[in-house]
Amino acid sequence: FMHIFVSCVFTKKYFNLYKLMDMSIKELLLGVDIGTTSVKVCLVDVATKKVISLQKKDTAARITPDIPGGDLQDSSRIYYALHSCMNRLPKENLSKVRRITFCGQMHGVTLWNKTSGWRRKCKNSSDQFEVGDVSPLYTWQDKRCDSQFLSTLPRPNSHLRVGSGYGCSTLIWLHQRNLLKRYDYCGTIMDFIIGMITETENPSISLQNAASFGYCNTITRQWNAEQLREIKGFPLHFLPNISNEDQFLKNSWFDIPQGTPISPSLGDFQCSTLATIKNKKSAVLNLSTSAQIAFIIQESHFIPKDENEIIEYFPFFDNQYMAVAASLTGGNALAEFVHAVQCWVIDLGLSIPQSKIWDKLLTHGDNACDEENPLQIRPTIFGERHNPEEKGQVSNVVPANLNLGSITHGICRGIVQNMASMMGTKDLKNAGIELIMGSGSALLRNEILKKEIKLAYDIPVEFVEQGNACYGAALRGIHLMGHPIHHNNEKL
């Protein structure tokens, strides 16, 4: 009896303590990241900037492409993954959300019909929407716009290139094949979702994501209308207005109050950088599905130019730019190898879960780090934006390195060396960079990649867990509420 009594007292004590802590939270911000493979959401206390709740769900949205080289995702599955995450957030806190900030995968484009793009599932529920006449998401990995096609397009009035998987090049490709007729508007997948939950048929797009579409002048903050009109019949009205103006919830959504402001969606890399970076003398190396290394330009009134075909200058926040070397070769190259190994195992009449294959490969790969004759692998099997036709290469093959460990280590080394060839130690030191912050899902769980980064860069490296783009989106939202974001007492 005494044991039950003590247990009840302690349970009541800690329940009351939790309730007291919950009552002390006055304002929350919801950050949302619509990633390439998963959706993440987090509730952040505006006052302390601490994460109160974080939820994640894989989208499993990839669908069979319409053509070879296409890369499509089911837009409805992406929204339902978000819906699932929202359902798992603590309901008692959602009424305290004062702003929502979305970010997500850049470059890709979704199209929708203005009258039938979505509808409410139930008139009595403000939470449930049904995705209607909406295209698949044509992702940043889509290859339908090959080099020959891109060479026929007008030269952009912008310092940024246009590549395959970019929103505007994909739109032109679809337009020239009469595949746009059933739709009225386009945007990122995040813009579509914002339009749905705010019931706005044509939501705005941020400068960050407009720049990722191509044919956007980041100085004037305008689409290249003159150049796009050179494409016969191109529907300029499809393109969203470039703006930083908020949209607002027309009705409450998961108990988040009606009228809550939502910023135009941001780029996931910019938000990940904001969540990771220590100060303006640090660079961020993010390695997830793809890979990027970047730093904030310290020069005031910086005017970007297109002098370098590898390092590009993308809009950051508050009229700042970031220098970015973006590689299409990241965790996706390792994932392709794991998939190949699994197929070989099946061909041999065996069955091994993919998770075990990952564990074995990374363990054996880590043990292969001191080889006399390391396998040299350039794992650029997806090409690069500055060289779309580039293929992967393997060299220095000897009998001793024909094993899974050597191959795994060679791929990891190649991923890092490819990044360093795009933006190396010299580039970073010339920009005054004194520290590299490593983040990203593929990097943080891979000791081989961590070791290779330290070998490739003659600059101190720190690996950080908190580089979630959804947290960065939340930080930006907190800033928009009038709370400046500081890193090491330095305002970014």
C-alpha positions in Angstrom: 0.0 0.0 0.0 2.8 2.4 1.0 4.6 1.7 -2.4 1.4 2.6 -4.3 0.9 5.7 -2.2 4.5 6.9 -2.8 4.2 6.2 -6.5 1.0 8.2 -6.7 2.6 11.1 -4.8 5.6 11.2 -7.2 3.4 10.8 -10.3 1.2 13.7 -9.2 4.3 15.8 -8.3 5.9 15.4 -11.7 2.6 15.8 -13.5 2.0 19.1 -11.7 5.6 20.1 -12.5 5.1 19.3 -16.2 1.8 21.2 -16.1 3.5 24.2 -14.5 6.3 24.1 -17.1 3.7 23.9 -19.8 1.8 26.9 -18.3 5.0 28.9 -18.4 5.2 28.6 -22.1 3.4 31.6 -23.5 4.3 31.6 -27.2 5.4 28.9 -29.6 6.5 28.8 -33.1 5.9 25.9 -35.5 8.8 25.1 -37.9 8.2 22.7 -40.8 10.7 21.1 -43.2 9.4 19.3 -46.3 12.5 17.4 -47.2 13.4 15.1 -50.1 12.7 11.9 -48.1 10.9 13.0 -44.9 8.8 15.7 -43.2 9.9 17.2 -39.9 8.0 19.6 -37.6 9.1 21.2 -34.4 7.5 23.4 -31.7 9.9 26.0 -30.4 9.5 28.2 -27.3 9.8 31.8 -28.6 11.3 33.0 -25.3 14.0 30.3 -24.8 14.4 29.1 -28.4 14.2 25.5 -27.0 12.5 22.7 -28.9 9.4 21.6 -27.1 8.5 18.8 -29.5 9.9 17.3 -32.7 8.2 14.9 -35.0 9.4 13.2 -38.2 7.8 11.0 -40.8 9.3 9.5 -44.0 7.1 10.5 -47.0 7.6 7.3 -49.1 6.4 9.6 -51.9 8.7 8.6 -54.7 6.6 7.3 -57.7 7.4 5.7 -61.1 8.7 8.5 -63.4 6.9 9.4 -66.5 10.1 9.3 -68.6 13.6 7.8 -68.2 15.6 10.2 -65.9 12.5 11.7 -64.4 12.2 12.0 -60.6 8.7 12.4 -59.3 7.1 12.4 -55.8 3.4 12.1 -55.0 2.3 15.5 -53.7 -0.6 14.0 -51.6 1.7 11.6 -49.8 3.9 14.5 -48.8 1.0 16.4 -47.3 -0.3 13.3 -45.5 3.1 12.8 -43.9 2.9 16.4 -42.6 -0.7 15.7 -41.4 0.7 12.6 -39.5 3.4 14.7 -37.9 1.0 17.4 -36.8 -1.3 14.8 -35.3 1.5 13.7 -33.0 2.4 17.1 -31.6 1.1 17.8 -28.1 -2.4 19.2 -28.7 -2.3 21.3 -25.5 0.5 23.4 -27.0 -0.8 24.0 -30.5 -3.1 26.8 -29.4 0.0 28.7 -28.3 1.5 28.8 -31.8 1.9 32.4 -32.9 3.6 31.9 -36.3 4.3 29.1 -38.8 7.5 29.0 -40.9 7.9 26.4 -43.7 11.1 25.4 -45.5 11.9 22.5 -47.7 13.5 21.0 -50.8 14.5 23.7 -53.3 14.4 23.8 -57.2 11.5 21.3 -57.6 8.1 22.4 -58.8 4.4 21.3 -58.2 1.4 22.5 -60.3 -2.2 22.7 -59.3 -5.7 23.6 -60.5 -7.1 26.8 -58.8 -10.6 25.4 -58.3 -9.9 21.7 -57.6 -6.4 21.6 -56.2 -7.7 20.7 -52.8 -10.8 20.5 -50.7 -11.8 20.0 -47.0 -12.5 16.4 -46.2 -15.0 17.4 -43.6 -16.8 20.8 -43.2 -16.6 20.5 -39.4 -12.9 19.9 -39.4 -10.3 22.6 -40.1 -7.5 20.0 -39.9 -8.2 17.7 -42.8 -7.7 18.6 -46.4 -7.8 16.3 -49.4 -5.3 16.9 -52.2 -7.1 17.1 -55.5 -6.0 18.1 -59.0 -2.3 18.5 -58.3 0.7 17.3 -60.3 3.4 15.2 -58.9 6.4 17.1 -57.5 9.0 17.3 -60.2 12.0 17.2 -57.8 15.5 18.8 -57.9 16.8 15.3 -59.0 14.7 15.3 -62.2 16.9 14.8 -65.3 14.4 15.4 -68.1 16.1 18.7 -69.1 19.3 17.4 -70.5 22.2 19.5 -71.7 20.9 19.6 -75.3 17.5 20.9 -74.1 19.1 23.4 -71.8 21.3 24.8 -74.6 18.1 25.8 -76.5 16.8 28.0 -73.6 17.2 31.8 -73.4 20.1 33.1 -71.4 18.8 34.2 -67.9 19.1 37.7 -66.8 20.5 36.5 -63.5 23.9 35.5 -62.0 22.4 32.0 -61.3 22.3 29.3 -63.9 19.3 27.2 -65.0 19.7 23.5 -64.6 17.8 20.2 -64.9 15.4 19.8 -62.0 15.0 23.6 -61.7 11.4 24.8 -61.6 11.5 27.1 -64.7 13.3 24.6 -66.9 10.9 21.9 -65.9 7.9 24.2 -66.7 9.3 25.0 -70.1 9.8 21.3 -70.9 6.2 20.6 -69.8 4.8 23.6 -71.7 6.5 22.5 -74.9 4.7 19.1 -74.6 1.3 20.6 -73.8 1.3 19.1 -70.3 0.2 22.3 -68.4 -3.4 22.7 -69.7 -5.2 21.3 -66.6 -3.3 23.5 -64.2 -3.3 27.2 -63.3 -0.5 27.8 -60.8 2.8 26.5 -59.7 5.3 26.7 -56.8 7.4 24.6 -54.5 5.6 21.7 -52.7 5.8 23.9 -49.6 4.0 26.8 -51.4 1.2 24.4 -52.4 0.7 23.2 -48.9 0.7 26.8 -47.5 -1.9 27.7 -50.2 -4.0 24.8 -49.1 -4.0 25.4 -45.4 -4.5 29.2 -45.8 -7.0 28.6 -48.6 -5.0 30.9 -51.0 -5.2 29.7 -54.6 -1.9 31.4 -55.6 0.4 31.8 -52.7 3.6 33.8 -52.9 7.1 32.4 -53.2 10.2 33.6 -51.3 13.2 35.1 -53.0 15.2 32.1 -51.8 13.0 29.5 -53.6 12.4 31.8 -56.6 16.1 31.9 -57.1 16.3 28.1 -57.0 13.7 28.0 -59.9 16.0 29.9 -62.2 15.1 32.9 -64.4 14.9 35.0 -61.3 16.9 38.3 -60.9 17.7 38.4 -57.2 18.6 42.1 -57.3 15.3 43.3 -58.8 13.4 40.4 -57.1 11.6 39.7 -60.4 11.1 36.8 -62.8 12.9 37.2 -66.1 9.7 37.9 -67.9 11.4 39.2 -71.1 13.5 36.0 -71.5 10.6 33.7 -70.7 8.4 35.4 -73.3 11.0 34.2 -75.9 9.5 30.7 -75.2 6.4 30.8 -77.4 3.2 30.7 -75.4 4.9 30.3 -72.0 2.3 30.9 -69.3 3.9 33.6 -67.2 0.8 33.7 -65.0 1.7 30.3 -63.6 4.7 31.8 -61.7 3.9 33.0 -58.2 4.5 36.5 -56.9 7.9 36.9 -55.3 7.3 38.4 -51.9 8.1 38.2 -48.2 4.5 39.1 -47.2 2.8 36.7 -44.8 -0.3 34.6 -45.5 -2.7 33.8 -42.8 -4.7 30.8 -41.6 -8.3 31.3 -42.8 -9.5 28.8 -40.2 -7.8 27.2 -37.2 -5.6 24.3 -38.2 -4.8 21.5 -35.7 -5.9 24.0 -33.0 -3.5 26.6 -34.2 -5.6 29.8 -34.1 -7.3 31.3 -37.1 -5.3 34.3 -38.4 -1.9 32.8 -37.5 0.7 34.3 -40.0 2.7 32.0 -42.3 5.8 33.3 -44.1 6.4 32.3 -47.7 8.4 29.1 -47.6 12.2 29.2 -47.3 15.0 27.1 -48.7 15.9 24.1 -46.5 19.7 24.8 -46.9 19.4 28.4 -45.8 17.4 27.3 -42.8 19.8 24.4 -42.0 22.7 26.9 -42.2 20.9 29.3 -39.9 20.4 26.5 -37.3 24.0 25.3 -37.6 26.3 28.3 -38.1 28.3 29.7 -35.2 29.2 33.1 -36.7 30.3 34.7 -39.9 33.7 33.1 -39.7 32.3 29.6 -39.9 31.2 27.6 -42.9 28.6 24.9 -43.0 29.1 21.6 -44.8 25.8 19.7 -45.0 25.7 16.2 -46.2 22.3 14.6 -46.6 20.8 13.2 -49.9 23.0 15.7 -51.7 25.9 17.8 -50.3 26.6 21.5 -49.9 29.3 23.7 -48.4 28.6 27.4 -47.9 29.5 30.5 -46.0 27.8 33.9 -45.5 29.3 36.7 -47.6 30.7 39.2 -45.2 30.9 42.1 -47.7 28.1 44.6 -47.3 26.2 45.6 -50.4 27.5 42.5 -52.2 26.5 42.3 -55.8 26.6 38.7 -57.1 28.2 37.8 -60.4 28.3 34.7 -62.5 32.1 34.5 -62.8 32.4 31.0 -61.2 30.4 28.1 -62.7 30.9 26.0 -59.5 30.5 28.4 -56.6 27.1 30.2 -56.7 25.7 33.0 -54.6 22.2 32.4 -53.3 20.0 34.7 -51.2 20.3 34.2 -47.5 18.4 36.4 -45.0 18.1 40.2 -44.6 19.6 41.0 -48.0 22.7 38.8 -47.4 24.1 36.2 -49.8 25.8 32.9 -49.2 28.5 31.4 -51.3 27.4 27.8 -52.1 29.1 24.9 -53.7 26.2 22.4 -54.2 26.9 18.9 -55.2 24.5 16.3 -56.5 26.8 13.7 -55.0 26.0 13.0 -51.4 24.3 10.3 -49.3 22.4 9.3 -52.5 25.6 7.8 -53.9 26.1 5.6 -50.9 22.4 4.7 -50.9 22.7 3.6 -54.6 25.6 1.3 -53.6 23.7 -0.2 -50.7 20.7 -0.8 -53.1 23.1 -2.5 -55.6 24.5 -4.8 -52.8 21.0 -5.7 -51.8 20.2 -6.6 -55.4 23.3 -8.7 -55.7 22.4 -10.6 -52.5 18.9 -11.3 -53.8 20.4 -12.5 -57.1 22.4 -15.0 -55.0 19.2 -16.3 -53.5 19.7 -14.7 -50.1 17.8 -12.1 -48.1 19.4 -9.5 -45.9 17.6 -6.4 -44.5 18.9 -3.2 -45.9 19.6 -1.9 -42.4 22.0 -4.8 -41.8 23.8 -4.1 -45.1 24.3 -0.5 -44.0 25.8 -1.6 -40.7 28.1 -4.1 -42.2 29.3 -1.8 -45.0 30.0 1.1 -42.6 31.9 -1.1 -40.1 34.0 -2.8 -42.8 34.6 0.6 -44.5 35.8 2.2 -41.3 38.3 -0.7 -40.9 39.7 -0.1 -44.4 41.0 3.4 -43.7 44.7 2.5 -43.5 45.2 0.6 -46.8 48.4 1.0 -48.7 46.6 1.0 -52.1 43.2 2.7 -51.4 40.6 2.3 -54.1 40.1 5.7 -55.9 36.4 6.2 -56.6 34.7 9.3 -58.1 31.1 8.6 -57.2 29.6 11.3 -59.4 27.0 8.9 -60.9 24.3 11.6 -61.0 26.5 14.1 -62.7 26.9 17.6 -61.3 25.1 20.8 -62.2 28.2 22.4 -63.7 28.9 19.1 -65.6 25.6 17.2 -66.1 27.2 14.6 -68.3 29.9 13.6 -65.7 30.0 9.9 -64.9 31.5 8.0 -62.0 35.0 6.6 -62.2 37.0 3.9 -60.4 40.8 3.6 -60.5 43.8 2.1 -58.6 42.1 -1.3 -58.5 44.3 -4.1 -57.1 43.4 -7.5 -55.7 43.8 -6.3 -52.1 41.1 -3.6 -52.4 38.4 -5.7 -54.2 36.3 -6.0 -51.0 33.2 -4.3 -49.6 35.1 -2.3 -47.0 37.5 -0.8 -49.5 34.7 0.0 -51.9 32.6 1.6 -49.2 35.5 3.7 -47.9 36.4 4.7 -51.5 32.9 6.0 -52.1 32.9 8.0 -48.8 36.3 9.4 -49.6 35.2 10.3 -53.1 32.1 12.1 -51.9 34.3 14.3 -49.7 37.0 14.8 -52.3 34.4 15.9 -54.8 33.1 18.5 -52.4 36.6 19.7 -51.7 37.3 20.1 -55.4 34.3 22.4 -55.6 35.1 24.5 -52.6 38.4 23.7 -50.9 40.5 25.0 -48.0 42.0 27.8 -50.1 38.5 29.2 -51.0 37.5 29.1 -47.4 40.6 30.7 -45.9 40.5 33.4 -48.6 37.0 34.2 -47.3 38.2 34.4 -43.7 36.6 31.1 -42.6 38.1 29.6 -39.4 35.7 26.8 -38.7 33.7 24.2 -40.6 30.4 23.1 -39.1 29.4 19.6 -40.3 25.8 18.6 -40.3 23.3 16.5 -42.2 21.7 13.0 -41.7 24.2 11.2 -44.0 27.2 12.7 -42.3 26.3 12.4 -38.6 25.8 8.7 -38.7 28.9 8.0 -40.8 32.3 8.0 -39.1 34.1 7.4 -42.4 32.8 10.7 -43.9 33.7 12.5 -40.7 37.3 11.4 -40.8 37.6 12.1 -44.5 36.3 15.7 -44.0 39.0 16.3 -41.4 41.6 15.0 -43.8 40.3 17.0 -46.8 40.2 20.4 -45.1 43.0 22.1 -43.2 40.5 23.9 -41.0 39.0 22.8 -37.7 35.8 20.9 -38.0 32.9 20.5 -35.6 30.0 18.1 -36.1 26.7 19.4 -34.8 23.3 17.6 -34.3 21.1 20.7 -34.2 21.3 21.6 -37.9 17.6 20.6 -38.5 16.2 22.8 -41.2 12.8 22.9 -39.4 14.6 24.3 -36.4 16.3 26.9 -38.6 12.9 27.8 -40.1 11.5 28.2 -36.5 14.5 30.5 -35.6 13.8 32.6 -38.7 10.1 32.9 -37.6 11.2 34.0 -34.1 13.3 36.7 -35.7 10.3 37.9 -37.7 8.4 38.2 -34.4 11.0 40.7 -33.3 13.5 38.5 -31.5 17.0 38.8 -33.2 18.9 35.6 -33.6 22.5 35.7 -32.2 25.3 33.2 -32.5 28.2 33.7 -30.1 26.9 37.2 -29.4 27.1 38.0 -33.1 24.0 39.0 -35.0 23.6 37.2 -38.3 
